[in-house]
Amino acid sequence: MYLATCSTSHIVKAIEQLGYKKGMSAMLLVAEQETMHVPAIIDTLNKQNIHFFGGIFPGLIYHKKRYSEGIIILVFPMVYPAFLIENLHQEDQIKLPAFYNLINSTMTKYLSIILVDGLSANIAFFLSELHGHLGQNVSFFGGGAGSSSLEQSPCIFNNQGCFQDAALVAFIDLTAELSISHGWQYLSGPFIATKTDRNIIKELNWQNAYEVYSNTINQYSEEKINMVNFFNIAQKFPFGIYQDANNNTVRDPIAVNDRQELVCVGEVPQNTILNILYGTQESLIMAVEHSIKGCFQKSNGTIKHGLTMSCLSRMFFLKNNYQDELATINDNITTNNPDIVLEGAITLGEIAANNMGILEFFNKTVVTSIISNYNNNEE
């Protein structure tokens, strides 16, 4: 459910209308323009004894449109309330609770929704640890919260408060099929990330990273890249972490620091093989359509939700055609499920297991979850 207002009384009423009861949690996706309302939302829902978890995002997605204000509310049957993981910026401080023992003790494959501070360090490490504990016992879906300004601030919240450098891991008593697509294609490479520090690429092929990247981009870009226009040009030419001949995990270079090193959303492991990618608006939208159709072919049970996480820089790249991409996803959902509409958030990174089953943090990607009641009887 989408609300254009963050009035706490309207939010409580909406949660009740969505059938909230004991054993459920509300997931709240809040547009960043409503950030000032989050403390009141937390206080009000705590007074109402409502379990909830959520994040603050650059924008929201509802039906075929994106919104810069308001809130999206979903209510899910929970296996356990969402777990808060703090201190993502300190690798040795990341502590996973014993939820993996509880999940591994069952034979049911639940859906895990993960919301993370998209500008935190060590996201890939955290997801690797999480996947190491849970493996194939759950389906993973989620995205990075944060501001379109790319300035880090508290953006993950639950009954305990609002947090920075944190993640929430929820286990939903439903199942899901996932669509993962980006449409970015090989342009140049390979390059070796010979020196990195988490999400910072210091050297490519043993040379200054910015010099190698900019010299390569200037062979293809109509507008020459420089320190001033870096973000606008670089969004057209992301990196791809090489997986195999047909797959690259996209990494988004968003800035150059004062040492002329490339700052990315998400870690780039040292000695990783990178390609530079490019795309067209048509290739991005076609990839989404192909992926979402394949997702429906695998779906079981009665569809309950169509939930998507779509990268902020993808919106910047597609511009006026971004609505066409949203319509492609929404129309594939509503064709056979007219009571279900697309809901989701514009994110700083997307979370899902890749085609090899490894949990990853993506950039410039769309991840859509077709959520069904396959684990449960009809209510």
Disulfide bonds with the S-S distance in Angstrom:
none
